[in-house]
Amino acid sequence: MEIIGVLVAGLIIGLLGKFVAPGDRDNIPLWLTLLCGIGGVLIGYYVAAALGVEATPGIDWIRWIISIVLAAILVVIAATVTGRRSGRRV
């Protein structure tokens, strides 16, 4: 996979991961969301290969689903680590 492809896919997957992340746990800066997306694509590519997902001539849907889930997990982890919260505290 080319680096430009990883960056573009990471941007898209990062935004999808932010959309999939549960509740207000995704209140992190946009740049960090995009980094989580790039990380999700890179890690998802290797996890899919480790699970035996074969490269196909078309779109690798399983690989992209794994990448989106991993990006959502990275977004939740980043939100937890940065400690940013939205809303009121009671």
N, CA, C and O atoms as CSV, one atom per row, in Angstrom:
chain,resi,resn,atom,element,x,y,z
A,1,MET,N,N,0.851,-1.173,0.000
A,1,MET,CA,C,0.000,0.000,0.000
A,1,MET,C,C,0.898,1.237,0.000
A,1,MET,O,O,1.853,1.320,0.772
A,2,GLU,N,N,0.588,2.182,-0.861
A,2,GLU,CA,C,1.399,3.382,-0.941
A,2,GLU,C,C,1.107,4.310,0.232
A,2,GLU,O,O,0.042,4.238,0.846
A,3,ILE,N,N,2.055,5.174,0.531
A,3,ILE,CA,C,1.901,6.080,1.671
A,3,ILE,C,C,0.763,7.069,1.448
A,3,ILE,O,O,0.045,7.402,2.391
A,4,ILE,N,N,0.586,7.544,0.218
A,4,ILE,CA,C,-0.513,8.466,-0.071
A,4,ILE,C,C,-1.852,7.760,0.119
A,4,ILE,O,O,-2.794,8.344,0.653
A,5,GLY,N,N,-1.934,6.519,-0.312
A,5,GLY,CA,C,-3.150,5.730,-0.122
A,5,GLY,C,C,-3.472,5.527,1.343
A,5,GLY,O,O,-4.633,5.591,1.746
A,6,VAL,N,N,-2.430,5.278,2.153
A,6,VAL,CA,C,-2.624,5.103,3.591
A,6,VAL,C,C,-3.120,6.402,4.224
A,6,VAL,O,O,-4.008,6.378,5.075
A,7,LEU,N,N,-2.551,7.529,3.812
A,7,LEU,CA,C,-2.966,8.809,4.382
A,7,LEU,C,C,-4.421,9.138,4.025
A,7,LEU,O,O,-5.198,9.550,4.886
A,8,VAL,N,N,-4.776,8.958,2.770
A,8,VAL,CA,C,-6.149,9.259,2.350
A,8,VAL,C,C,-7.132,8.305,3.018
A,8,VAL,O,O,-8.169,8.727,3.529
A,9,ALA,N,N,-6.799,7.014,3.010
A,9,ALA,CA,C,-7.668,6.042,3.668
A,9,ALA,C,C,-7.745,6.310,5.169
A,9,ALA,O,O,-8.807,6.151,5.771
A,10,GLY,N,N,-6.630,6.714,5.777
A,10,GLY,CA,C,-6.623,7.025,7.206
A,10,GLY,C,C,-7.510,8.202,7.549
A,10,GLY,O,O,-8.171,8.201,8.587
A,11,LEU,N,N,-7.531,9.207,6.688
A,11,LEU,CA,C,-8.402,10.355,6.922
A,11,LEU,C,C,-9.864,9.930,6.899
A,11,LEU,O,O,-10.648,10.310,7.769
A,12,ILE,N,N,-10.214,9.148,5.907
A,12,ILE,CA,C,-11.604,8.695,5.788
A,12,ILE,C,C,-11.963,7.742,6.921
A,12,ILE,O,O,-13.023,7.877,7.532
A,13,ILE,N,N,-11.098,6.792,7.202
A,13,ILE,CA,C,-11.360,5.818,8.266
A,13,ILE,C,C,-11.378,6.498,9.625
A,13,ILE,O,O,-12.153,6.105,10.497
A,14,GLY,N,N,-10.539,7.512,9.826
A,14,GLY,CA,C,-10.551,8.248,11.088
A,14,GLY,C,C,-11.873,8.929,11.333
A,14,GLY,O,O,-12.391,8.895,12.449
A,15,LEU,N,N,-12.429,9.546,10.309
A,15,LEU,CA,C,-13.734,10.186,10.447
A,15,LEU,C,C,-14.831,9.149,10.667
A,15,LEU,O,O,-15.751,9.376,11.452
A,16,LEU,N,N,-14.738,8.015,9.980
A,16,LEU,CA,C,-15.710,6.950,10.219
A,16,LEU,C,C,-15.560,6.371,11.625
A,16,LEU,O,O,-16.553,6.045,12.275
A,17,GLY,N,N,-14.329,6.244,12.085
A,17,GLY,CA,C,-14.096,5.756,13.448
A,17,GLY,C,C,-14.650,6.705,14.485
A,17,GLY,O,O,-15.173,6.267,15.511
A,18,LYS,N,N,-14.544,8.008,14.233
A,18,LYS,CA,C,-15.109,8.989,15.159
A,18,LYS,C,C,-16.631,8.888,15.169
A,18,LYS,O,O,-17.266,9.045,16.212
A,19,PHE,N,N,-17.210,8.624,13.999
A,19,PHE,CA,C,-18.658,8.474,13.898
A,19,PHE,C,C,-19.133,7.217,14.618
A,19,PHE,O,O,-20.207,7.218,15.219
A,20,VAL,N,N,-18.342,6.145,14.562
A,20,VAL,CA,C,-18.724,4.868,15.155
A,20,VAL,C,C,-18.469,4.846,16.662
A,20,VAL,O,O,-19.125,4.092,17.381
A,21,ALA,N,N,-17.536,5.653,17.151
A,21,ALA,CA,C,-17.191,5.650,18.578
A,21,ALA,C,C,-18.412,6.012,19.414
A,21,ALA,O,O,-19.163,6.917,19.052
A,22,PRO,N,N,-18.614,5.315,20.524
A,22,PRO,CA,C,-19.836,5.498,21.306
A,22,PRO,C,C,-19.883,6.812,22.081
A,22,PRO,O,O,-18.897,7.229,22.689
A,23,GLY,N,N,-21.044,7.450,22.046
A,23,GLY,CA,C,-21.357,8.600,22.889
A,23,GLY,C,C,-20.387,9.760,22.800
A,23,GLY,O,O,-19.882,10.084,21.725
A,24,ASP,N,N,-20.130,10.388,23.954
A,24,ASP,CA,C,-19.263,11.559,24.006
A,24,ASP,C,C,-17.791,11.175,24.179
A,24,ASP,O,O,-16.954,12.027,24.477
A,25,ARG,N,N,-17.486,9.910,23.995
A,25,ARG,CA,C,-16.105,9.440,24.142
A,25,ARG,C,C,-15.225,9.893,22.985
A,25,ARG,O,O,-14.007,9.724,23.025
A,26,ASP,N,N,-15.844,10.471,21.950
A,26,ASP,CA,C,-15.090,10.851,20.765
A,26,ASP,C,C,-14.792,12.345,20.720
A,26,ASP,O,O,-14.597,12.896,19.637
A,27,ASN,N,N,-14.753,13.006,21.860
A,27,ASN,CA,C,-14.511,14.444,21.905
A,27,ASN,C,C,-13.009,14.721,21.958
A,27,ASN,O,O,-12.470,15.113,22.993
A,28,ILE,N,N,-12.355,14.511,20.830
A,28,ILE,CA,C,-10.928,14.762,20.712
A,28,ILE,C,C,-10.707,15.664,19.512
A,28,ILE,O,O,-11.590,15.773,18.661
A,29,PRO,N,N,-9.559,16.313,19.419
A,29,PRO,CA,C,-9.293,17.193,18.274
A,29,PRO,C,C,-9.305,16.418,16.951
A,29,PRO,O,O,-9.043,15.216,16.912
A,30,LEU,N,N,-9.612,17.131,15.889
A,30,LEU,CA,C,-9.704,16.507,14.577
A,30,LEU,C,C,-8.371,15.897,14.142
A,30,LEU,O,O,-8.354,14.822,13.542
A,31,TRP,N,N,-7.260,16.566,14.436
A,31,TRP,CA,C,-5.962,16.035,14.023
A,31,TRP,C,C,-5.672,14.705,14.707
A,31,TRP,O,O,-5.059,13.820,14.111
A,32,LEU,N,N,-6.112,14.561,15.965
A,32,LEU,CA,C,-5.889,13.304,16.678
A,32,LEU,C,C,-6.802,12.211,16.131
A,32,LEU,O,O,-6.419,11.042,16.081
A,33,THR,N,N,-8.007,12.594,15.725
A,33,THR,CA,C,-8.912,11.647,15.089
A,33,THR,C,C,-8.310,11.113,13.797
A,33,THR,O,O,-8.386,9.917,13.515
A,34,LEU,N,N,-7.713,12.007,13.015
A,34,LEU,CA,C,-7.107,11.587,11.755
A,34,LEU,C,C,-5.898,10.692,11.990
A,34,LEU,O,O,-5.675,9.745,11.236
A,35,LEU,N,N,-5.115,10.980,13.027
A,35,LEU,CA,C,-3.991,10.098,13.370
A,35,LEU,C,C,-4.488,8.716,13.803
A,35,LEU,O,O,-3.878,7.697,13.481
A,36,CYS,N,N,-5.601,8.697,14.534
A,36,CYS,CA,C,-6.193,7.413,14.930
A,36,CYS,C,C,-6.663,6.649,13.695
A,36,CYS,O,O,-6.558,5.424,13.645
A,37,GLY,N,N,-7.174,7.361,12.713
A,37,GLY,CA,C,-7.597,6.713,11.476
A,37,GLY,C,C,-6.441,6.112,10.719
A,37,GLY,O,O,-6.536,4.993,10.216
A,38,ILE,N,N,-5.352,6.843,10.635
A,38,ILE,CA,C,-4.160,6.323,9.951
A,38,ILE,C,C,-3.628,5.102,10.705
A,38,ILE,O,O,-3.239,4.105,10.097
A,39,GLY,N,N,-3.618,5.195,12.024
A,39,GLY,CA,C,-3.196,4.045,12.828
A,39,GLY,C,C,-4.140,2.866,12.655
A,39,GLY,O,O,-3.696,1.720,12.591
A,40,GLY,N,N,-5.439,3.136,12.578
A,40,GLY,CA,C,-6.416,2.071,12.369
A,40,GLY,C,C,-6.220,1.364,11.043
A,40,GLY,O,O,-6.355,0.143,10.958
A,41,VAL,N,N,-5.899,2.137,9.997
A,41,VAL,CA,C,-5.656,1.532,8.681
A,41,VAL,C,C,-4.399,0.672,8.718
A,41,VAL,O,O,-4.400,-0.454,8.222
A,42,LEU,N,N,-3.334,1.195,9.301
A,42,LEU,CA,C,-2.081,0.434,9.349
A,42,LEU,C,C,-2.225,-0.836,10.182
A,42,LEU,O,O,-1.827,-1.918,9.753
A,43,ILE,N,N,-2.795,-0.695,11.369
A,43,ILE,CA,C,-2.955,-1.866,12.240
A,43,ILE,C,C,-3.974,-2.831,11.644
A,43,ILE,O,O,-3.783,-4.046,11.695
A,44,GLY,N,N,-5.058,-2.292,11.079
A,44,GLY,CA,C,-6.083,-3.139,10.469
A,44,GLY,C,C,-5.551,-3.951,9.305
A,44,GLY,O,O,-5.954,-5.096,9.102
A,45,TYR,N,N,-4.652,-3.362,8.546
A,45,TYR,CA,C,-4.048,-4.072,7.419
A,45,TYR,C,C,-3.288,-5.294,7.914
A,45,TYR,O,O,-3.393,-6.369,7.324
A,46,TYR,N,N,-2.525,-5.143,8.991
A,46,TYR,CA,C,-1.736,-6.258,9.510
A,46,TYR,C,C,-2.582,-7.252,10.287
A,46,TYR,O,O,-2.305,-8.450,10.251
A,47,VAL,N,N,-3.611,-6.780,10.992
A,47,VAL,CA,C,-4.509,-7.697,11.708
A,47,VAL,C,C,-5.265,-8.562,10.709
A,47,VAL,O,O,-5.412,-9.767,10.914
A,48,ALA,N,N,-5.745,-7.948,9.626
A,48,ALA,CA,C,-6.458,-8.716,8.603
A,48,ALA,C,C,-5.542,-9.763,7.981
A,48,ALA,O,O,-5.967,-10.889,7.724
A,49,ALA,N,N,-4.292,-9.394,7.741
A,49,ALA,CA,C,-3.344,-10.360,7.191
A,49,ALA,C,C,-3.084,-11.487,8.187
A,49,ALA,O,O,-2.951,-12.644,7.788
A,50,ALA,N,N,-3.010,-11.163,9.478
A,50,ALA,CA,C,-2.780,-12.181,10.496
A,50,ALA,C,C,-3.988,-13.119,10.631
A,50,ALA,O,O,-3.836,-14.291,10.975
A,51,LEU,N,N,-5.190,-12.588,10.355
A,51,LEU,CA,C,-6.398,-13.415,10.428
A,51,LEU,C,C,-6.620,-14.217,9.154
A,51,LEU,O,O,-7.562,-15.005,9.074
A,52,GLY,N,N,-5.772,-14.027,8.172
A,52,GLY,CA,C,-5.861,-14.804,6.949
A,52,GLY,C,C,-6.767,-14.214,5.888
A,52,GLY,O,O,-7.183,-14.927,4.975
A,53,VAL,N,N,-7.087,-12.928,5.980
A,53,VAL,CA,C,-7.898,-12.280,4.956
A,53,VAL,C,C,-7.038,-12.115,3.711
A,53,VAL,O,O,-6.003,-11.447,3.739
A,54,GLU,N,N,-7.475,-12.724,2.630
A,54,GLU,CA,C,-6.719,-12.684,1.387
A,54,GLU,C,C,-7.010,-11.404,0.621
A,54,GLU,O,O,-8.132,-10.900,0.660
A,55,ALA,N,N,-6.021,-10.878,-0.067
A,55,ALA,CA,C,-6.217,-9.713,-0.931
A,55,ALA,C,C,-7.037,-10.150,-2.139
A,55,ALA,O,O,-6.745,-11.177,-2.751
A,56,THR,N,N,-8.045,-9.385,-2.478
A,56,THR,CA,C,-8.906,-9.700,-3.604
A,56,THR,C,C,-8.736,-8.635,-4.678
A,56,THR,O,O,-8.237,-7.546,-4.391
A,57,PRO,N,N,-9.139,-8.926,-5.901
A,57,PRO,CA,C,-9.015,-7.925,-6.947
A,57,PRO,C,C,-9.967,-6.747,-6.761
A,57,PRO,O,O,-9.738,-5.680,-7.332
A,58,GLY,N,N,-11.009,-6.914,-5.990
A,58,GLY,CA,C,-11.965,-5.834,-5.742
A,58,GLY,C,C,-11.671,-5.145,-4.429
A,58,GLY,O,O,-10.516,-5.012,-4.025
A,59,ILE,N,N,-12.721,-4.710,-3.771
A,59,ILE,CA,C,-12.597,-4.028,-2.480
A,59,ILE,C,C,-12.544,-5.075,-1.375
A,59,ILE,O,O,-13.363,-5.993,-1.337
A,60,ASP,N,N,-11.586,-4.933,-0.487
A,60,ASP,CA,C,-11.457,-5.846,0.652
A,60,ASP,C,C,-12.341,-5.337,1.787
A,60,ASP,O,O,-11.877,-4.599,2.657
A,61,TRP,N,N,-13.606,-5.727,1.779
A,61,TRP,CA,C,-14.563,-5.216,2.765
A,61,TRP,C,C,-14.195,-5.623,4.180
A,61,TRP,O,O,-14.325,-4.819,5.103
A,62,ILE,N,N,-13.743,-6.841,4.368
A,62,ILE,CA,C,-13.394,-7.304,5.716
A,62,ILE,C,C,-12.231,-6.487,6.259
A,62,ILE,O,O,-12.233,-6.105,7.430
A,63,ARG,N,N,-11.249,-6.218,5.426
A,63,ARG,CA,C,-10.091,-5.421,5.852
A,63,ARG,C,C,-10.527,-4.008,6.249
A,63,ARG,O,O,-10.035,-3.465,7.238
A,64,TRP,N,N,-11.454,-3.407,5.478
A,64,TRP,CA,C,-11.913,-2.051,5.791
A,64,TRP,C,C,-12.764,-2.032,7.052
A,64,TRP,O,O,-12.685,-1.082,7.832
A,65,ILE,N,N,-13.573,-3.060,7.267
A,65,ILE,CA,C,-14.371,-3.120,8.496
A,65,ILE,C,C,-13.460,-3.252,9.706
A,65,ILE,O,O,-13.683,-2.598,10.724
A,66,ILE,N,N,-12.437,-4.091,9.602
A,66,ILE,CA,C,-11.468,-4.229,10.691
A,66,ILE,C,C,-10.785,-2.884,10.951
A,66,ILE,O,O,-10.590,-2.505,12.106
A,67,SER,N,N,-10.423,-2.165,9.895
A,67,SER,CA,C,-9.768,-0.860,10.050
A,67,SER,C,C,-10.683,0.149,10.728
A,67,SER,O,O,-10.226,0.917,11.575
A,68,ILE,N,N,-11.962,0.165,10.375
A,68,ILE,CA,C,-12.914,1.099,10.992
A,68,ILE,C,C,-13.084,0.785,12.473
A,68,ILE,O,O,-13.099,1.693,13.303
A,69,VAL,N,N,-13.211,-0.503,12.808
A,69,VAL,CA,C,-13.360,-0.887,14.214
A,69,VAL,C,C,-12.116,-0.510,15.010
A,69,VAL,O,O,-12.225,0.018,16.117
A,70,LEU,N,N,-10.943,-0.774,14.461
A,70,LEU,CA,C,-9.706,-0.415,15.157
A,70,LEU,C,C,-9.553,1.094,15.293
A,70,LEU,O,O,-9.062,1.569,16.317
A,71,ALA,N,N,-9.962,1.858,14.280
A,71,ALA,CA,C,-9.908,3.316,14.387
A,71,ALA,C,C,-10.858,3.808,15.464
A,71,ALA,O,O,-10.518,4.733,16.202
A,72,ALA,N,N,-12.037,3.215,15.574
A,72,ALA,CA,C,-12.977,3.598,16.630
A,72,ALA,C,C,-12.399,3.289,18.005
A,72,ALA,O,O,-12.550,4.074,18.942
A,73,ILE,N,N,-11.739,2.145,18.119
A,73,ILE,CA,C,-11.102,1.798,19.401
A,73,ILE,C,C,-9.987,2.791,19.722
A,73,ILE,O,O,-9.851,3.219,20.869
A,74,LEU,N,N,-9.191,3.161,18.724
A,74,LEU,CA,C,-8.124,4.141,18.946
A,74,LEU,C,C,-8.691,5.514,19.319
A,74,LEU,O,O,-8.106,6.222,20.139
A,75,VAL,N,N,-9.825,5.892,18.723
A,75,VAL,CA,C,-10.463,7.168,19.081
A,75,VAL,C,C,-10.903,7.144,20.543
A,75,VAL,O,O,-10.700,8.119,21.266
A,76,VAL,N,N,-11.501,6.042,20.981
A,76,VAL,CA,C,-11.927,5.923,22.381
A,76,VAL,C,C,-10.724,5.957,23.315
A,76,VAL,O,O,-10.768,6.609,24.358
A,77,ILE,N,N,-9.655,5.264,22.951
A,77,ILE,CA,C,-8.443,5.279,23.776
A,77,ILE,C,C,-7.856,6.690,23.838
A,77,ILE,O,O,-7.453,7.149,24.907
A,78,ALA,N,N,-7.806,7.373,22.699
A,78,ALA,CA,C,-7.263,8.738,22.672
A,78,ALA,C,C,-8.122,9.688,23.506
A,78,ALA,O,O,-7.592,10.569,24.183
A,79,ALA,N,N,-9.436,9.517,23.461
A,79,ALA,CA,C,-10.315,10.364,24.272
A,79,ALA,C,C,-10.102,10.100,25.760
A,79,ALA,O,O,-10.156,11.020,26.576
A,80,THR,N,N,-9.861,8.845,26.105
A,80,THR,CA,C,-9.623,8.499,27.511
A,80,THR,C,C,-8.283,9.054,27.991
A,80,THR,O,O,-8.183,9.577,29.101
A,81,VAL,N,N,-7.270,8.939,27.161
A,81,VAL,CA,C,-5.934,9.390,27.539
A,81,VAL,C,C,-5.864,10.911,27.634
A,81,VAL,O,O,-5.271,11.451,28.567
A,82,THR,N,N,-6.471,11.602,26.666
A,82,THR,CA,C,-6.399,13.071,26.687
A,82,THR,C,C,-7.287,13.664,27.759
A,82,THR,O,O,-7.032,14.775,28.222
A,83,GLY,N,N,-8.330,12.944,28.165
A,83,GLY,CA,C,-9.160,13.414,29.259
A,83,GLY,C,C,-10.083,14.560,28.923
A,83,GLY,O,O,-10.616,15.196,29.833
A,84,ARG,N,N,-10.295,14.849,27.650
A,84,ARG,CA,C,-11.222,15.914,27.274
A,84,ARG,C,C,-12.640,15.417,27.427
A,84,ARG,O,O,-12.966,14.299,27.028
A,85,ARG,N,N,-13.474,16.246,28.001
A,85,ARG,CA,C,-14.864,15.884,28.201
A,85,ARG,C,C,-15.759,16.994,27.693
A,85,ARG,O,O,-15.372,18.162,27.666
A,86,SER,N,N,-16.955,16.616,27.293
A,86,SER,CA,C,-17.944,17.601,26.875
A,86,SER,C,C,-19.114,17.573,27.836
A,86,SER,O,O,-19.305,16.594,28.558
A,87,GLY,N,N,-19.886,18.623,27.851
A,87,GLY,CA,C,-21.058,18.663,28.697
A,87,GLY,C,C,-20.730,19.150,30.103
A,87,GLY,O,O,-19.605,19.535,30.423
A,88,ARG,N,N,-21.782,19.110,30.925
A,88,ARG,CA,C,-21.634,19.580,32.311
A,88,ARG,C,C,-21.253,18.441,33.225
A,88,ARG,O,O,-21.586,17.282,32.979
A,89,ARG,N,N,-20.563,18.784,34.264
A,89,ARG,CA,C,-20.294,17.818,35.323
A,89,ARG,C,C,-21.252,18.104,36.458
A,89,ARG,O,O,-21.537,19.255,36.788
A,90,VAL,N,N,-21.732,17.049,37.035
A,90,VAL,CA,C,-22.700,17.193,38.131
A,90,VAL,C,C,-22.026,16.916,39.437
A,90,VAL,O,O,-22.665,16.983,40.487
